Amino acid sequence: MVALAFVTLRFGRERVVSGCRSKNGRPPWLPSSSSPSLSPLHRSGAIFKPGEWYDGLKKPGWTPPKWAFPVVWTLLYAGIAYAGWVIWVTTGWSPPLLFWGAQILFNALWSWIFFGLRKMNLALVDIALLWLSILGFIATAWPVSVAAALLFIPYLAWVTTAGFLNYSVLRLNPSA
């Protein structure tokens, strides 16, 4: 994913301001300090882990193996952070960056709602909002940076799968 962004940038399809300041006069690393890999919001997944409650729930046969979640999320978060940085240095505060912030918030809230509160129905609403914010980012980032928008395609696919999993677990465990 990141390689795709670098190839796109290399061939001049994107314009990213280099140096120690962006065109908005802000340090280009600023979004990185609030990126999901560093923020307390991202850590909600580390705080609200699946645990015994989730292990005891009925799940569909197509549920991804436990080891896949940290691997996939690590790769996705790298793409999410890079896409946010590209938008930040290219446009600063803009609609794509607002959608970027919204998806970070909804992403972090999902773990707290699903695993912390154990409210699968409310988590399903949250994941729908997450899905819409990812789609909103893709649509608004595309004219600014095709690479940033493309980095969110695997994220949208994974969240779509997570949404179906959330729905399936809810249906299989109506009283949980």
Summary of the structure (lengths in Angstrom):
residues: 176
radius of gyration: 17.2
end to end distance: 37.2
largest distance: 55.4
contacts: 536
relative contact order: 0.17
helix: 66%
strand: 0%
